[in-house]
Structure formats: structure tokens, C-alpha cells
């Protein structure tokens, strides 16, 4: 498995894992770990989708990253 593939898998695990924990009541969507998992996962998956030229997926993940950044900025206030 290439470094790029590992990057994509880590991004996927972070995003889906955070969502799974949220849905099962283990972590709140406003919790810092949840937001950071979405931010880092979105960045990693954006790199993966860019490299594979799957631009619609890349746009979704960049949007995911922007939402996570906005949540972090709200949390700092």
C-alpha cells in the first residue's frame, strides 16, 4: 500500500470514526477531538482525492475542512 493510499485511509478512519462516536453518544459534535478529527481527516482525504483527480470528492472534503475550521474559530470565542 502506498503512502497516498495510507493517507486516504487515515482520513477516512478519522472522519467516519468521529461520526460513529458522535452517533453513539461517546463524543459531542462540539468537542475539540471531534472537530480536530474532521479537520485532519478532511485534509488527508482532500490530498488523496486531489491526487486521484476525483474533484467532486475533493470539493466535499475541502468544504468539510472549512466547516471544521469555522467550528474551531467559534470555539475560541
Backbone as ProteinMPNN parsed JSONL, in Angstrom:
{"seq_chain_A": "XXXXXXXXXXXXXXXXXXXXXXXXXXXXXXXXXXXXXXXXXXXXXXXXXXXXXXXXXXXXXXXXXXXXXXXXXXXXX", "coords_chain_A": {"N_chain_A": [[0.847, -1.173, 0.0], [0.58, 2.179, -0.857], [1.981, 5.341, 0.287], [0.194, 7.375, -0.281], [-2.244, 5.991, -0.432], [-2.439, 5.127, 2.219], [-2.662, 7.592, 3.469], [-5.196, 8.385, 2.519], [-6.785, 6.37, 3.706], [-6.357, 6.859, 6.455], [-7.491, 9.409, 6.698], [-10.157, 8.757, 6.068], [-10.794, 6.976, 8.179], [-10.56, 8.696, 10.384], [-12.639, 10.599, 9.906], [-14.993, 8.99, 9.626], [-14.804, 7.508, 11.96], [-15.019, 9.495, 13.976], [-17.615, 10.365, 13.442], [-19.044, 8.004, 13.965], [-18.55, 7.721, 16.743], [-19.835, 10.024, 17.628], [-22.543, 9.608, 16.842], [-23.133, 7.454, 18.453], [-23.167, 8.549, 20.939], [-20.782, 8.918, 22.326], [-19.083, 11.014, 21.993], [-19.366, 14.51, 21.708], [-20.573, 16.66, 19.102], [-19.56, 19.148, 19.316], [-17.222, 18.891, 20.649], [-13.703, 19.247, 21.052], [-11.93, 17.07, 20.176], [-13.598, 15.794, 18.286], [-14.011, 17.791, 16.353], [-11.35, 18.242, 15.547], [-10.667, 15.706, 14.505], [-12.345, 15.67, 12.273], [-11.315, 17.869, 10.883], [-8.551, 17.19, 10.392], [-8.918, 14.69, 9.175], [-10.424, 15.484, 6.94], [-8.554, 17.09, 5.588], [-6.53, 15.198, 4.999], [-7.985, 13.383, 3.41], [-8.689, 15.078, 1.349], [-6.221, 15.539, 0.122], [-5.725, 12.965, -0.837], [-7.928, 12.617, -2.626], [-7.422, 14.68, -4.428], [-5.009, 13.84, -5.593], [-5.928, 11.64, -6.961], [-7.506, 12.804, -8.749], [-10.248, 13.124, -8.314], [-12.28, 15.268, -8.313], [-14.948, 16.182, -7.507], [-15.267, 14.811, -5.031], [-13.106, 15.914, -3.706], [-13.907, 18.588, -3.447], [-16.056, 18.282, -1.678], [-14.659, 17.429, 0.595], [-12.924, 19.58, 1.077], [-14.825, 21.473, 1.718], [-15.743, 20.257, 4.059], [-13.471, 20.599, 5.645], [-13.401, 23.405, 5.823], [-15.758, 23.861, 7.278], [-15.028, 22.614, 9.683], [-12.907, 24.271, 10.449], [-14.3, 26.66, 10.836], [-15.852, 25.878, 13.031], [-13.836, 25.515, 14.928], [-12.934, 28.16, 15.183], [-15.219, 29.395, 16.225], [-15.293, 28.105, 18.663], [-13.114, 29.165, 19.984], [-13.917, 31.658, 20.772]], "CA_chain_A": [[0.0, 0.0, 0.0], [1.394, 3.388, -0.991], [1.786, 6.404, 1.276], [-1.031, 8.071, -0.652], [-3.376, 5.154, -0.016], [-2.482, 5.181, 3.688], [-3.198, 8.921, 3.77], [-6.637, 8.321, 2.279], [-7.405, 5.514, 4.722], [-6.334, 7.545, 7.75], [-8.528, 10.44, 6.612], [-11.453, 8.089, 6.13], [-10.985, 6.45, 9.532], [-10.793, 9.83, 11.288], [-13.97, 11.173, 9.67], [-16.042, 8.005, 9.93], [-14.682, 7.165, 13.377], [-15.59, 10.592, 14.757], [-19.061, 10.316, 13.228], [-19.526, 6.829, 14.697], [-18.54, 8.041, 18.17], [-20.867, 11.024, 17.848], [-23.864, 8.976, 16.713], [-23.315, 6.538, 19.579], [-23.176, 9.311, 22.169], [-19.485, 8.86, 23.008], [-18.403, 12.301, 21.822], [-20.272, 15.54, 21.205], [-20.109, 17.297, 17.863], [-18.887, 20.395, 19.669], [-15.986, 18.55, 21.364], [-12.474, 19.507, 20.302], [-11.452, 15.894, 19.43], [-14.476, 15.561, 17.142], [-13.713, 18.814, 15.346], [-10.0, 18.0, 15.023], [-10.709, 14.508, 13.65], [-12.937, 16.076, 10.998], [-10.382, 18.763, 10.208], [-7.395, 16.423, 9.909], [-9.43, 13.695, 8.227], [-10.795, 16.183, 5.706], [-7.323, 17.487, 4.893], [-5.887, 13.992, 4.447], [-8.79, 12.833, 2.323], [-8.595, 16.027, 0.228], [-4.951, 15.235, -0.558], [-5.938, 11.704, -1.548], [-8.841, 12.8, -3.761], [-6.733, 15.526, -5.404], [-4.031, 13.01, -6.299], [-6.664, 10.736, -7.846], [-8.302, 13.664, -9.636], [-11.686, 12.973, -8.068], [-12.526, 16.631, -7.877], [-16.169, 16.356, -6.704], [-14.965, 14.376, -3.665], [-12.181, 16.882, -3.134], [-14.695, 19.759, -3.058], [-16.781, 17.907, -0.458], [-13.726, 17.379, 1.721], [-12.475, 20.944, 1.371], [-15.96, 22.058, 2.44], [-15.681, 19.624, 5.384], [-12.37, 21.27, 6.346], [-13.839, 24.776, 6.106], [-16.736, 23.766, 8.374], [-14.279, 22.307, 10.905], [-12.171, 25.483, 10.827], [-15.299, 27.588, 11.381], [-16.202, 25.381, 14.366], [-12.707, 25.831, 15.811], [-12.925, 29.602, 15.417], [-16.339, 29.669, 17.139], [-14.943, 27.556, 19.962], [-12.108, 30.029, 20.595], [-14.55, 32.895, 21.276]], "C_chain_A": [[0.898, 1.244, 0.0], [1.099, 4.38, 0.143], [0.497, 7.163, 0.998], [-2.261, 7.289, -0.211], [-3.536, 5.178, 1.502], [-3.058, 6.52, 4.133], [-4.713, 8.943, 3.612], [-7.359, 7.504, 3.335], [-7.426, 6.186, 6.09], [-7.391, 8.651, 7.778], [-9.921, 9.852, 6.753], [-11.757, 7.608, 7.544], [-11.274, 7.584, 10.519], [-12.209, 10.388, 11.14], [-15.067, 10.206, 10.089], [-16.005, 7.617, 11.408], [-15.297, 8.234, 14.268], [-17.11, 10.595, 14.64], [-19.68, 9.156, 14.007], [-19.604, 7.12, 16.197], [-19.615, 9.069, 18.516], [-22.261, 10.407, 17.837], [-24.163, 8.066, 17.9], [-23.176, 7.228, 20.936], [-21.877, 9.298, 22.955], [-18.731, 10.171, 22.955], [-19.414, 13.289, 21.239], [-19.693, 16.183, 19.951], [-19.412, 18.625, 18.131], [-17.563, 20.153, 20.405], [-14.775, 18.757, 20.459], [-11.962, 18.267, 19.564], [-12.293, 15.597, 18.183], [-14.137, 16.527, 16.007], [-12.337, 18.568, 14.72], [-9.942, 16.761, 14.135], [-11.292, 14.849, 12.288], [-12.006, 16.977, 10.206], [-9.219, 17.987, 9.597], [-7.825, 15.384, 8.889], [-9.789, 14.321, 6.896], [-9.581, 16.61, 4.895], [-6.671, 16.271, 4.238], [-6.672, 13.423, 3.271], [-8.812, 13.77, 1.115], [-7.319, 15.789, -0.576], [-5.118, 13.981, -1.415], [-6.814, 11.907, -2.793], [-8.221, 13.702, -4.834], [-5.77, 14.691, -6.247], [-4.706, 12.065, -7.29], [-7.591, 11.48, -8.807], [-9.803, 13.4, -9.524], [-12.167, 14.284, -7.446], [-13.852, 16.838, -7.135], [-15.958, 15.925, -5.24], [-14.033, 15.365, -2.972], [-12.94, 18.113, -2.658], [-15.482, 19.469, -1.777], [-15.844, 17.953, 0.746], [-13.142, 18.744, 2.057], [-13.578, 21.687, 2.123], [-15.99, 21.548, 3.873], [-14.62, 20.321, 6.243], [-12.775, 22.696, 6.728], [-14.836, 24.798, 7.261], [-16.017, 23.499, 9.693], [-13.492, 23.527, 11.383], [-13.133, 26.501, 11.436], [-15.701, 27.168, 12.796], [-15.077, 25.684, 15.359], [-12.68, 27.324, 16.153], [-14.058, 30.016, 16.358], [-15.994, 29.232, 18.553], [-13.958, 28.454, 20.712], [-12.721, 31.29, 21.195], [-15.156, 32.692, 22.636]], "O_chain_A": [[1.855, 1.332, 0.77], [0.101, 4.261, 0.853], [-0.213, 7.55, 1.926], [-3.209, 7.865, 0.324], [-4.657, 5.243, 2.007], [-3.855, 6.575, 5.069], [-5.426, 9.459, 4.473], [-8.425, 7.898, 3.808], [-8.42, 6.088, 6.81], [-8.103, 8.808, 8.77], [-10.762, 10.39, 7.473], [-12.861, 7.814, 8.047], [-12.134, 7.447, 11.389], [-12.895, 10.62, 12.136], [-15.972, 10.58, 10.834], [-17.048, 7.421, 12.031], [-16.018, 7.915, 15.214], [-17.811, 10.803, 15.63], [-20.726, 9.317, 14.636], [-20.602, 6.805, 16.844], [-20.234, 8.991, 19.577], [-23.064, 10.666, 18.733], [-25.317, 7.926, 18.304], [-23.079, 6.561, 21.966], [-21.872, 9.634, 24.14], [-17.844, 10.419, 23.772], [-20.219, 12.933, 20.378], [-18.477, 16.239, 19.768], [-18.743, 19.162, 17.248], [-16.861, 21.106, 20.746], [-14.82, 18.479, 19.261], [-11.58, 18.393, 18.4], [-11.757, 15.198, 17.149], [-13.997, 16.125, 14.852], [-12.178, 18.673, 13.504], [-9.243, 16.76, 13.121], [-10.798, 14.378, 11.263], [-11.919, 16.859, 8.984], [-8.941, 18.122, 8.406], [-7.175, 15.213, 7.857], [-9.494, 13.76, 5.84], [-9.575, 16.507, 3.668], [-6.304, 16.313, 3.063], [-6.092, 13.03, 2.259], [-8.938, 13.31, -0.02], [-7.336, 15.833, -1.806], [-4.701, 13.948, -2.573], [-6.482, 11.428, -3.877], [-8.471, 13.506, -6.023], [-5.727, 14.825, -7.47], [-4.135, 11.728, -8.327], [-8.348, 10.876, -9.567], [-10.53, 13.448, -10.516], [-12.418, 14.385, -6.245], [-13.877, 17.625, -6.189], [-16.419, 16.602, -4.321], [-14.169, 15.616, -1.775], [-12.654, 18.634, -1.58], [-15.563, 20.321, -0.892], [-16.214, 18.466, 1.802], [-12.891, 19.029, 3.228], [-13.299, 22.442, 3.055], [-16.235, 22.318, 4.801], [-14.846, 20.596, 7.422], [-12.51, 23.135, 7.847], [-14.76, 25.668, 8.128], [-16.361, 24.094, 10.714], [-13.417, 23.787, 12.584], [-12.811, 27.133, 12.442], [-15.871, 28.022, 13.666], [-15.34, 26.065, 16.499], [-12.426, 27.694, 17.299], [-13.872, 30.896, 17.198], [-16.353, 29.898, 19.524], [-13.971, 28.496, 21.943], [-12.1, 31.928, 22.045], [-15.725, 33.624, 23.204]]}, "name": "protein", "num_of_chains": 1, "seq": "XXXXXXXXXXXXXXXXXXXXXXXXXXXXXXXXXXXXXXXXXXXXXXXXXXXXXXXXXXXXXXXXXXXXXXXXXXXXX"}
